[in-house]
């Protein structure tokens, strides 16, 4: 008789919070945000300036970064080059995810193929979400059979592959990228203050 050999789940994906593909123009930006789940950002074309915990860095085409839960982050397009980015929000409490903190990955051919499987299966689970959509109102009742399980398998394989090859460079601060992001955050605040000169503006208002 052969005994059952239980599988050790090194990375266990509990679910997905959002998946979308964003075609951003040269002037795209979003305010700093933080949330309870992990967020993966992949630059498919172009480049973006990123900001995380007061550090700026430049993401080139083919780069991936992972923002851990409750990590404040923002992304701003290069004013000269439009970009396309793929974003996956997912929940996991696996200790192995510490490997992905504070690193930028440059995907090789196999990693890109694995990520392509994720985005080819995602529409079977729910519509690909555009940036700014209400991500809380998408339900999976009409999902294709097994789509959620396949999506989990594909994305887990992608993460395991990155972990196995041990790739990933420590984030190198980029002052130019940080200044670009900070400038993009300051412009809306300045406009708000100019439009509310005679109001009692609080820090919560500016936030």
PEGIFEN-V336820 format. One record per run of one state. SS is the DSSP state (H for helix, E for strand, - for the rest). FROM is the first residue (numbers start at 1). LEN is the number of residues. If there is no record, write none. Layout:
ss;from;len
SS;FROM;LEN
SS;FROM;LEN
This chain:
ss;from;len
-;1;14
E;15;10
-;25;4
E;29;1
-;30;3
E;33;1
-;34;4
E;38;8
-;46;2
E;48;5
-;53;2
E;55;5
-;60;3
E;63;5
-;68;5
E;73;6
-;79;2
E;81;1
-;82;1
E;83;9
-;92;3
H;95;6
-;101;2
E;103;4
-;107;2
H;109;17
-;126;21
H;147;19
-;166;3
E;169;2
-;171;4
H;175;21
-;196;7
H;203;4
-;207;1
